[in-house]
Amino acid sequence: MTWYDEMTWCDGCGVEITWGPVLDGERIYCCRDCSQGILCACGERMEIDEDQRLGKGSHSLVDQF
């Protein structure tokens, strides 16, 4: 686990954990997949959530005109 300015980072993939982590002994993970060494998609989900909060994201062609 890495702490930096009160942020928690996953010991597996390195994504910032802003939700309840998965604990495995002294290690902290963002999800169960990461704790088992399986590639996770938490970083991608965080980007999508952030885009939605900022009003960004995919728009249909109808929205562009």
PDB file of N, CA, C and O in Angstrom:
ATOM      1  N   MET A   1       0.848  -1.170   0.000  1.00  0.00           N
ATOM      2  CA  MET A   1       0.000   0.000   0.000  1.00  0.00           C
ATOM      3  C   MET A   1       0.892   1.230   0.000  1.00  0.00           C
ATOM      4  O   MET A   1       1.897   1.287   0.709  1.00  0.00           O
ATOM      5  N   THR A   2       0.516   2.201  -0.794  1.00  0.00           N
ATOM      6  CA  THR A   2       1.248   3.448  -0.834  1.00  0.00           C
ATOM      7  C   THR A   2       0.310   4.579  -0.443  1.00  0.00           C
ATOM      8  O   THR A   2      -0.771   4.725  -1.013  1.00  0.00           O
ATOM      9  N   TRP A   3       0.732   5.381   0.535  1.00  0.00           N
ATOM     10  CA  TRP A   3      -0.038   6.554   0.966  1.00  0.00           C
ATOM     11  C   TRP A   3       0.692   7.785   0.475  1.00  0.00           C
ATOM     12  O   TRP A   3       1.908   7.889   0.635  1.00  0.00           O
ATOM     13  N   TYR A   4      -0.026   8.712  -0.116  1.00  0.00           N
ATOM     14  CA  TYR A   4       0.560   9.956  -0.578  1.00  0.00           C
ATOM     15  C   TYR A   4      -0.484  11.042  -0.419  1.00  0.00           C
ATOM     16  O   TYR A   4      -1.520  11.006  -1.082  1.00  0.00           O
ATOM     17  N   ASP A   5      -0.227  12.005   0.447  1.00  0.00           N
ATOM     18  CA  ASP A   5      -1.192  13.083   0.701  1.00  0.00           C
ATOM     19  C   ASP A   5      -2.588  12.547   0.978  1.00  0.00           C
ATOM     20  O   ASP A   5      -3.571  13.015   0.403  1.00  0.00           O
ATOM     21  N   GLU A   6      -2.665  11.552   1.875  1.00  0.00           N
ATOM     22  CA  GLU A   6      -3.933  10.959   2.289  1.00  0.00           C
ATOM     23  C   GLU A   6      -4.665  10.231   1.166  1.00  0.00           C
ATOM     24  O   GLU A   6      -5.882  10.060   1.232  1.00  0.00           O
ATOM     25  N   MET A   7      -3.939   9.801   0.139  1.00  0.00           N
ATOM     26  CA  MET A   7      -4.521   8.999  -0.937  1.00  0.00           C
ATOM     27  C   MET A   7      -4.033   7.564  -0.769  1.00  0.00           C
ATOM     28  O   MET A   7      -2.933   7.329  -0.268  1.00  0.00           O
ATOM     29  N   THR A   8      -4.840   6.630  -1.184  1.00  0.00           N
ATOM     30  CA  THR A   8      -4.481   5.221  -1.117  1.00  0.00           C
ATOM     31  C   THR A   8      -4.382   4.688  -2.538  1.00  0.00           C
ATOM     32  O   THR A   8      -5.262   4.929  -3.364  1.00  0.00           O
ATOM     33  N   TRP A   9      -3.313   3.967  -2.815  1.00  0.00           N
ATOM     34  CA  TRP A   9      -3.065   3.420  -4.143  1.00  0.00           C
ATOM     35  C   TRP A   9      -3.055   1.896  -4.064  1.00  0.00           C
ATOM     36  O   TRP A   9      -2.582   1.323  -3.084  1.00  0.00           O
ATOM     37  N   CYS A  10      -3.576   1.250  -5.092  1.00  0.00           N
ATOM     38  CA  CYS A  10      -3.641  -0.208  -5.160  1.00  0.00           C
ATOM     39  C   CYS A  10      -2.244  -0.802  -5.271  1.00  0.00           C
ATOM     40  O   CYS A  10      -1.418  -0.327  -6.050  1.00  0.00           O
ATOM     41  N   ASP A  11      -1.987  -1.847  -4.482  1.00  0.00           N
ATOM     42  CA  ASP A  11      -0.710  -2.543  -4.547  1.00  0.00           C
ATOM     43  C   ASP A  11      -0.593  -3.403  -5.805  1.00  0.00           C
ATOM     44  O   ASP A  11       0.495  -3.884  -6.121  1.00  0.00           O
ATOM     45  N   GLY A  12      -1.688  -3.601  -6.518  1.00  0.00           N
ATOM     46  CA  GLY A  12      -1.651  -4.402  -7.736  1.00  0.00           C
ATOM     47  C   GLY A  12      -1.447  -3.558  -8.983  1.00  0.00           C
ATOM     48  O   GLY A  12      -0.413  -3.653  -9.645  1.00  0.00           O
ATOM     49  N   CYS A  13      -2.438  -2.730  -9.302  1.00  0.00           N
ATOM     50  CA  CYS A  13      -2.396  -1.967 -10.551  1.00  0.00           C
ATOM     51  C   CYS A  13      -1.981  -0.519 -10.365  1.00  0.00           C
ATOM     52  O   CYS A  13      -1.639   0.152 -11.338  1.00  0.00           O
ATOM     53  N   GLY A  14      -2.003  -0.024  -9.127  1.00  0.00           N
ATOM     54  CA  GLY A  14      -1.563   1.335  -8.863  1.00  0.00           C
ATOM     55  C   GLY A  14      -2.635   2.395  -8.954  1.00  0.00           C
ATOM     56  O   GLY A  14      -2.335   3.579  -8.799  1.00  0.00           O
ATOM     57  N   VAL A  15      -3.880   2.012  -9.200  1.00  0.00           N
ATOM     58  CA  VAL A  15      -4.959   2.984  -9.298  1.00  0.00           C
ATOM     59  C   VAL A  15      -5.241   3.589  -7.923  1.00  0.00           C
ATOM     60  O   VAL A  15      -5.082   2.922  -6.901  1.00  0.00           O
ATOM     61  N   GLU A  16      -5.663   4.864  -7.904  1.00  0.00           N
ATOM     62  CA  GLU A  16      -6.049   5.487  -6.647  1.00  0.00           C
ATOM     63  C   GLU A  16      -7.350   4.851  -6.169  1.00  0.00           C
ATOM     64  O   GLU A  16      -8.298   4.719  -6.943  1.00  0.00           O
ATOM     65  N   ILE A  17      -7.398   4.460  -4.905  1.00  0.00           N
ATOM     66  CA  ILE A  17      -8.589   3.819  -4.342  1.00  0.00           C
ATOM     67  C   ILE A  17      -9.391   4.867  -3.588  1.00  0.00           C
ATOM     68  O   ILE A  17      -8.930   5.419  -2.589  1.00  0.00           O
ATOM     69  N   THR A  18     -10.595   5.133  -4.075  1.00  0.00           N
ATOM     70  CA  THR A  18     -11.481   6.111  -3.439  1.00  0.00           C
ATOM     71  C   THR A  18     -12.728   5.435  -2.888  1.00  0.00           C
ATOM     72  O   THR A  18     -13.700   6.108  -2.545  1.00  0.00           O
ATOM     73  N   TRP A  19     -12.705   4.119  -2.803  1.00  0.00           N
ATOM     74  CA  TRP A  19     -13.815   3.327  -2.306  1.00  0.00           C
ATOM     75  C   TRP A  19     -13.263   2.294  -1.325  1.00  0.00           C
ATOM     76  O   TRP A  19     -12.064   2.295  -1.044  1.00  0.00           O
ATOM     77  N   GLY A  20     -14.092   1.440  -0.816  1.00  0.00           N
ATOM     78  CA  GLY A  20     -13.660   0.407   0.124  1.00  0.00           C
ATOM     79  C   GLY A  20     -12.725  -0.574  -0.548  1.00  0.00           C
ATOM     80  O   GLY A  20     -13.123  -1.238  -1.505  1.00  0.00           O
ATOM     81  N   PRO A  21     -11.488  -0.688  -0.076  1.00  0.00           N
ATOM     82  CA  PRO A  21     -10.514  -1.573  -0.704  1.00  0.00           C
ATOM     83  C   PRO A  21     -10.681  -3.031  -0.291  1.00  0.00           C
ATOM     84  O   PRO A  21     -11.403  -3.350   0.654  1.00  0.00           O
ATOM     85  N   VAL A  22     -10.001  -3.895  -1.014  1.00  0.00           N
ATOM     86  CA  VAL A  22      -9.897  -5.311  -0.664  1.00  0.00           C
ATOM     87  C   VAL A  22      -8.579  -5.469   0.086  1.00  0.00           C
ATOM     88  O   VAL A  22      -7.517  -5.127  -0.434  1.00  0.00           O
ATOM     89  N   LEU A  23      -8.650  -5.983   1.294  1.00  0.00           N
ATOM     90  CA  LEU A  23      -7.456  -6.145   2.123  1.00  0.00           C
ATOM     91  C   LEU A  23      -6.965  -7.585   2.064  1.00  0.00           C
ATOM     92  O   LEU A  23      -7.754  -8.528   2.115  1.00  0.00           O
ATOM     93  N   ASP A  24      -5.650  -7.739   1.957  1.00  0.00           N
ATOM     94  CA  ASP A  24      -5.025  -9.056   1.957  1.00  0.00           C
ATOM     95  C   ASP A  24      -3.749  -8.945   2.775  1.00  0.00           C
ATOM     96  O   ASP A  24      -2.681  -8.639   2.245  1.00  0.00           O
ATOM     97  N   GLY A  25      -3.872  -9.198   4.068  1.00  0.00           N
ATOM     98  CA  GLY A  25      -2.731  -9.021   4.963  1.00  0.00           C
ATOM     99  C   GLY A  25      -2.381  -7.546   5.057  1.00  0.00           C
ATOM    100  O   GLY A  25      -3.229  -6.723   5.404  1.00  0.00           O
ATOM    101  N   GLU A  26      -1.146  -7.213   4.753  1.00  0.00           N
ATOM    102  CA  GLU A  26      -0.669  -5.825   4.782  1.00  0.00           C
ATOM    103  C   GLU A  26      -0.912  -5.096   3.466  1.00  0.00           C
ATOM    104  O   GLU A  26      -0.652  -3.897   3.364  1.00  0.00           O
ATOM    105  N   ARG A  27      -1.404  -5.805   2.467  1.00  0.00           N
ATOM    106  CA  ARG A  27      -1.576  -5.217   1.132  1.00  0.00           C
ATOM    107  C   ARG A  27      -3.013  -4.754   0.928  1.00  0.00           C
ATOM    108  O   ARG A  27      -3.955  -5.348   1.453  1.00  0.00           O
ATOM    109  N   ILE A  28      -3.162  -3.677   0.152  1.00  0.00           N
ATOM    110  CA  ILE A  28      -4.480  -3.110  -0.152  1.00  0.00           C
ATOM    111  C   ILE A  28      -4.652  -3.094  -1.666  1.00  0.00           C
ATOM    112  O   ILE A  28      -3.769  -2.660  -2.405  1.00  0.00           O
ATOM    113  N   TYR A  29      -5.803  -3.575  -2.107  1.00  0.00           N
ATOM    114  CA  TYR A  29      -6.104  -3.652  -3.534  1.00  0.00           C
ATOM    115  C   TYR A  29      -7.401  -2.927  -3.848  1.00  0.00           C
ATOM    116  O   TYR A  29      -8.247  -2.736  -2.975  1.00  0.00           O
ATOM    117  N   CYS A  30      -7.547  -2.526  -5.106  1.00  0.00           N
ATOM    118  CA  CYS A  30      -8.759  -1.819  -5.535  1.00  0.00           C
ATOM    119  C   CYS A  30      -9.938  -2.772  -5.725  1.00  0.00           C
ATOM    120  O   CYS A  30     -11.091  -2.365  -5.587  1.00  0.00           O
ATOM    121  N   CYS A  31      -9.657  -4.034  -6.038  1.00  0.00           N
ATOM    122  CA  CYS A  31     -10.736  -5.008  -6.274  1.00  0.00           C
ATOM    123  C   CYS A  31     -10.211  -6.426  -6.055  1.00  0.00           C
ATOM    124  O   CYS A  31      -9.007  -6.637  -5.906  1.00  0.00           O
ATOM    125  N   ARG A  32     -11.111  -7.378  -6.037  1.00  0.00           N
ATOM    126  CA  ARG A  32     -10.743  -8.776  -5.817  1.00  0.00           C
ATOM    127  C   ARG A  32      -9.869  -9.302  -6.965  1.00  0.00           C
ATOM    128  O   ARG A  32      -8.930 -10.062  -6.728  1.00  0.00           O
ATOM    129  N   ASP A  33     -10.177  -8.897  -8.215  1.00  0.00           N
ATOM    130  CA  ASP A  33      -9.345  -9.343  -9.345  1.00  0.00           C
ATOM    131  C   ASP A  33      -7.894  -8.950  -9.141  1.00  0.00           C
ATOM    132  O   ASP A  33      -6.988  -9.766  -9.317  1.00  0.00           O
ATOM    133  N   CYS A  34      -7.681  -7.711  -8.775  1.00  0.00           N
ATOM    134  CA  CYS A  34      -6.319  -7.216  -8.571  1.00  0.00           C
ATOM    135  C   CYS A  34      -5.628  -7.991  -7.449  1.00  0.00           C
ATOM    136  O   CYS A  34      -4.438  -8.291  -7.545  1.00  0.00           O
ATOM    137  N   SER A  35      -6.360  -8.313  -6.397  1.00  0.00           N
ATOM    138  CA  SER A  35      -5.765  -9.048  -5.278  1.00  0.00           C
ATOM    139  C   SER A  35      -5.351 -10.456  -5.685  1.00  0.00           C
ATOM    140  O   SER A  35      -4.504 -11.072  -5.037  1.00  0.00           O
ATOM    141  N   GLN A  36      -5.952 -10.968  -6.765  1.00  0.00           N
ATOM    142  CA  GLN A  36      -5.628 -12.312  -7.245  1.00  0.00           C
ATOM    143  C   GLN A  36      -4.668 -12.280  -8.435  1.00  0.00           C
ATOM    144  O   GLN A  36      -4.380 -13.316  -9.032  1.00  0.00           O
ATOM    145  N   GLY A  37      -4.172 -11.078  -8.778  1.00  0.00           N
ATOM    146  CA  GLY A  37      -3.224 -10.961  -9.882  1.00  0.00           C
ATOM    147  C   GLY A  37      -3.864 -10.947 -11.250  1.00  0.00           C
ATOM    148  O   GLY A  37      -3.178 -11.127 -12.257  1.00  0.00           O
ATOM    149  N   ILE A  38      -5.172 -10.735 -11.305  1.00  0.00           N
ATOM    150  CA  ILE A  38      -5.897 -10.691 -12.566  1.00  0.00           C
ATOM    151  C   ILE A  38      -6.035  -9.240 -13.002  1.00  0.00           C
ATOM    152  O   ILE A  38      -6.300  -8.367 -12.175  1.00  0.00           O
ATOM    153  N   LEU A  39      -5.859  -8.973 -14.294  1.00  0.00           N
ATOM    154  CA  LEU A  39      -5.990  -7.621 -14.828  1.00  0.00           C
ATOM    155  C   LEU A  39      -7.376  -7.070 -14.509  1.00  0.00           C
ATOM    156  O   LEU A  39      -8.385  -7.724 -14.772  1.00  0.00           O
ATOM    157  N   CYS A  40      -7.420  -5.865 -13.942  1.00  0.00           N
ATOM    158  CA  CYS A  40      -8.708  -5.268 -13.592  1.00  0.00           C
ATOM    159  C   CYS A  40      -8.996  -4.060 -14.481  1.00  0.00           C
ATOM    160  O   CYS A  40      -8.138  -3.626 -15.250  1.00  0.00           O
ATOM    161  N   ALA A  41     -10.209  -3.525 -14.369  1.00  0.00           N
ATOM    162  CA  ALA A  41     -10.622  -2.372 -15.168  1.00  0.00           C
ATOM    163  C   ALA A  41     -11.004  -1.194 -14.285  1.00  0.00           C
ATOM    164  O   ALA A  41     -11.727  -0.302 -14.731  1.00  0.00           O
ATOM    165  N   CYS A  42     -10.535  -1.173 -13.042  1.00  0.00           N
ATOM    166  CA  CYS A  42     -10.914  -0.101 -12.109  1.00  0.00           C
ATOM    167  C   CYS A  42     -10.461   1.264 -12.594  1.00  0.00           C
ATOM    168  O   CYS A  42     -11.200   2.237 -12.445  1.00  0.00           O
ATOM    169  N   GLY A  43      -9.279   1.366 -13.165  1.00  0.00           N
ATOM    170  CA  GLY A  43      -8.787   2.644 -13.675  1.00  0.00           C
ATOM    171  C   GLY A  43      -9.667   3.185 -14.781  1.00  0.00           C
ATOM    172  O   GLY A  43      -9.941   4.384 -14.828  1.00  0.00           O
ATOM    173  N   GLU A  44     -10.111   2.312 -15.672  1.00  0.00           N
ATOM    174  CA  GLU A  44     -10.996   2.726 -16.757  1.00  0.00           C
ATOM    175  C   GLU A  44     -12.336   3.185 -16.218  1.00  0.00           C
ATOM    176  O   GLU A  44     -12.891   4.175 -16.693  1.00  0.00           O
ATOM    177  N   ARG A  45     -12.865   2.470 -15.223  1.00  0.00           N
ATOM    178  CA  ARG A  45     -14.145   2.861 -14.631  1.00  0.00           C
ATOM    179  C   ARG A  45     -14.030   4.213 -13.944  1.00  0.00           C
ATOM    180  O   ARG A  45     -14.959   5.019 -14.000  1.00  0.00           O
ATOM    181  N   MET A  46     -12.890   4.472 -13.292  1.00  0.00           N
ATOM    182  CA  MET A  46     -12.687   5.760 -12.632  1.00  0.00           C
ATOM    183  C   MET A  46     -12.685   6.889 -13.655  1.00  0.00           C
ATOM    184  O   MET A  46     -13.247   7.954 -13.399  1.00  0.00           O
ATOM    185  N   GLU A  47     -12.056   6.671 -14.818  1.00  0.00           N
ATOM    186  CA  GLU A  47     -12.026   7.690 -15.858  1.00  0.00           C
ATOM    187  C   GLU A  47     -13.423   7.979 -16.383  1.00  0.00           C
ATOM    188  O   GLU A  47     -13.773   9.137 -16.612  1.00  0.00           O
ATOM    189  N   ILE A  48     -14.218   6.943 -16.575  1.00  0.00           N
ATOM    190  CA  ILE A  48     -15.600   7.120 -17.050  1.00  0.00           C
ATOM    191  C   ILE A  48     -16.406   7.899 -16.027  1.00  0.00           C
ATOM    192  O   ILE A  48     -17.136   8.822 -16.390  1.00  0.00           O
ATOM    193  N   ASP A  49     -16.286   7.543 -14.745  1.00  0.00           N
ATOM    194  CA  ASP A  49     -16.999   8.265 -13.684  1.00  0.00           C
ATOM    195  C   ASP A  49     -16.588   9.725 -13.648  1.00  0.00           C
ATOM    196  O   ASP A  49     -17.434  10.607 -13.500  1.00  0.00           O
ATOM    197  N   GLU A  50     -15.287   9.989 -13.781  1.00  0.00           N
ATOM    198  CA  GLU A  50     -14.798  11.365 -13.744  1.00  0.00           C
ATOM    199  C   GLU A  50     -15.325  12.156 -14.943  1.00  0.00           C
ATOM    200  O   GLU A  50     -15.733  13.308 -14.797  1.00  0.00           O
ATOM    201  N   ASP A  51     -15.315  11.545 -16.118  1.00  0.00           N
ATOM    202  CA  ASP A  51     -15.844  12.214 -17.308  1.00  0.00           C
ATOM    203  C   ASP A  51     -17.312  12.570 -17.121  1.00  0.00           C
ATOM    204  O   ASP A  51     -17.743  13.657 -17.507  1.00  0.00           O
ATOM    205  N   GLN A  52     -18.084  11.659 -16.529  1.00  0.00           N
ATOM    206  CA  GLN A  52     -19.502  11.922 -16.296  1.00  0.00           C
ATOM    207  C   GLN A  52     -19.689  13.062 -15.304  1.00  0.00           C
ATOM    208  O   GLN A  52     -20.578  13.894 -15.485  1.00  0.00           O
ATOM    209  N   ARG A  53     -18.865  13.116 -14.257  1.00  0.00           N
ATOM    210  CA  ARG A  53     -18.971  14.205 -13.279  1.00  0.00           C
ATOM    211  C   ARG A  53     -18.624  15.544 -13.903  1.00  0.00           C
ATOM    212  O   ARG A  53     -19.213  16.564 -13.547  1.00  0.00           O
ATOM    213  N   LEU A  54     -17.672  15.554 -14.830  1.00  0.00           N
ATOM    214  CA  LEU A  54     -17.233  16.792 -15.462  1.00  0.00           C
ATOM    215  C   LEU A  54     -18.066  17.152 -16.681  1.00  0.00           C
ATOM    216  O   LEU A  54     -17.829  18.183 -17.310  1.00  0.00           O
ATOM    217  N   GLY A  55     -19.048  16.306 -17.024  1.00  0.00           N
ATOM    218  CA  GLY A  55     -19.899  16.577 -18.175  1.00  0.00           C
ATOM    219  C   GLY A  55     -19.260  16.225 -19.496  1.00  0.00           C
ATOM    220  O   GLY A  55     -19.724  16.659 -20.550  1.00  0.00           O
ATOM    221  N   LYS A  56     -18.197  15.441 -19.450  1.00  0.00           N
ATOM    222  CA  LYS A  56     -17.531  14.990 -20.672  1.00  0.00           C
ATOM    223  C   LYS A  56     -18.084  13.624 -21.038  1.00  0.00           C
ATOM    224  O   LYS A  56     -18.984  13.107 -20.377  1.00  0.00           O
ATOM    225  N   GLY A  57     -17.548  13.060 -22.074  1.00  0.00           N
ATOM    226  CA  GLY A  57     -17.941  11.705 -22.434  1.00  0.00           C
ATOM    227  C   GLY A  57     -18.418  11.638 -23.853  1.00  0.00           C
ATOM    228  O   GLY A  57     -18.348  12.618 -24.593  1.00  0.00           O
ATOM    229  N   SER A  58     -18.897  10.495 -24.228  1.00  0.00           N
ATOM    230  CA  SER A  58     -19.333  10.306 -25.601  1.00  0.00           C
ATOM    231  C   SER A  58     -20.704  10.943 -25.799  1.00  0.00           C
ATOM    232  O   SER A  58     -21.591  10.838 -24.952  1.00  0.00           O
ATOM    233  N   HIS A  59     -20.844  11.590 -26.914  1.00  0.00           N
ATOM    234  CA  HIS A  59     -22.100  12.203 -27.313  1.00  0.00           C
ATOM    235  C   HIS A  59     -22.472  11.665 -28.675  1.00  0.00           C
ATOM    236  O   HIS A  59     -21.600  11.351 -29.485  1.00  0.00           O
ATOM    237  N   SER A  60     -23.734  11.561 -28.925  1.00  0.00           N
ATOM    238  CA  SER A  60     -24.160  11.112 -30.237  1.00  0.00           C
ATOM    239  C   SER A  60     -24.006  12.258 -31.224  1.00  0.00           C
ATOM    240  O   SER A  60     -23.832  13.406 -30.815  1.00  0.00           O
ATOM    241  N   LEU A  61     -24.069  11.960 -32.525  1.00  0.00           N
ATOM    242  CA  LEU A  61     -23.971  12.987 -33.534  1.00  0.00           C
ATOM    243  C   LEU A  61     -25.086  14.003 -33.406  1.00  0.00           C
ATOM    244  O   LEU A  61     -24.892  15.176 -33.725  1.00  0.00           O
ATOM    245  N   VAL A  62     -26.254  13.573 -32.945  1.00  0.00           N
ATOM    246  CA  VAL A  62     -27.378  14.475 -32.760  1.00  0.00           C
ATOM    247  C   VAL A  62     -27.027  15.546 -31.733  1.00  0.00           C
ATOM    248  O   VAL A  62     -27.415  16.703 -31.901  1.00  0.00           O
ATOM    249  N   ASP A  63     -26.309  15.191 -30.684  1.00  0.00           N
ATOM    250  CA  ASP A  63     -25.919  16.138 -29.641  1.00  0.00           C
ATOM    251  C   ASP A  63     -24.924  17.180 -30.152  1.00  0.00           C
ATOM    252  O   ASP A  63     -24.812  18.260 -29.573  1.00  0.00           O
ATOM    253  N   GLN A  64     -24.200  16.869 -31.233  1.00  0.00           N
ATOM    254  CA  GLN A  64     -23.174  17.769 -31.736  1.00  0.00           C
ATOM    255  C   GLN A  64     -23.742  18.882 -32.607  1.00  0.00           C
ATOM    256  O   GLN A  64     -23.051  19.866 -32.871  1.00  0.00           O
ATOM    257  N   PHE A  65     -24.987  18.746 -33.058  1.00  0.00           N
ATOM    258  CA  PHE A  65     -25.569  19.753 -33.962  1.00  0.00           C
ATOM    259  C   PHE A  65     -26.636  20.568 -33.299  1.00  0.00           C
ATOM    260  O   PHE A  65     -27.217  21.452 -33.927  1.00  0.00           O
TER     261      PHE A  65
END
